[in-house]
């Protein structure tokens, strides 16, 4: 009887403690209305491959040949920046380097240590939060290989794809954007080698709104 009571108490405490865990705010999420306005704006820009002072860029550019919209920048040092750009500046995205990976905006982002994929710190403006005494074990940045040759690189939560990531298909196409509960869920862009870019909102495999961005 005492043993059953002990396990009942442990179970109740575990459930209570789990319920009290507050998700860590790693970066600011743009409201849906803003995302829709961004789609309206970038819908008039096409995608192309250009060489910049930093490296090669594959993605949307405006009429002045500035990085504007969804794209991927392959830097000269081998690091990659994938996300949303405006007037040659990153608005929000993922930077993948050898030692660290960064997810978010330049002024508000989370930094992951690639040695183990754990959170290193969160930068909010000029303030660096080391997240001491907070439950960070559930969050990671990792690579998941699938039997069909496809691959996911990005944020996970308790081992599931959750947050922002890149899903690489075996034919060379890839998708960048939001994931939720182990599936594509939110705003992002599908990069194809033949048809350009498809940007918009998805809920799993269901497209809520998608615009086609042609190649120049």
Residue, then its C-alpha position, 0 to 999 in steps of 0.5 A: x500500500x505504501x509503495x502504491x502511494x509513493x508511486x502515486x505521489x511521484x506521478x502526481x508531482x511529475x505531472x504537476x512539474x511538467x505543467x508548470x514548465x514555461x516554454x522559453x521565448x527564444x525569439x520573436x514570432x511575427x504575427x500572421x498579419x505581418x507574414x501575410x503582408x510580407x508575402x504580398x510584398x515579395x510576390x512581385x520579386x523573382x529569384x535568381x543566383x547572384x554573387x555577393x561580397x559575402x558569398x553566393x546567394x540563391x533566392x529573391x531579389x528586388x528591382x535594385x538587385x538587393x536581397x529581398x524575400x526568401x533566400x539562402x546565402x552561402x558564405x565564403x567561410x562555408x556557413x549558410x544563412x537561410x531565411x527572409x531578407x529585406x534590402x540586403x539584410x536578414x530579417x529572420x532565419x537560420x545561420x548554420x556554422x561549424x561551431x554554432x547555429x543561430x535561429x531568429x533575427x539579428x537583434x533577438x535570437x537563440x544560439x545553439x552549440x553544435x558540439x551537442x546541439x544544446x542552447x548556448x544563450x539567447x540574445x535580446x538586443x544587447x542582453x545575453x541570457x545564459x538561461x541559468x536555472x531554466x529547463x533547456x534540456x528539451x530544446x536542441x538543434x540537430x540533424x535527423x537523417x531519414x531512411x529515404x535519404x531525406x534530412x532535417x536540420x533544425x530545432x527540436x523539442x523533446x526530440x520532435x521537429x519543432x521551431x524553425x528548420x530546413x527539410x532537405x529532399x533527396x532530389x535536392x529541393x528543400x523547405x525552410x520554415x516553421x515546424x510544430x509537433x514533428x510536422x511542417x506547420x506555419x510560414x516558410x518557403x519551398x526551394x526547387x531547382x526547376x520551378x523557383x520558390x513557393x512561399x506561404x503558409x502550410x499546416x502539415x501537407x495542407x497549403x493554406x496560402x502559397x505564392x509562386x516565385x519564378x526564376x529570372 
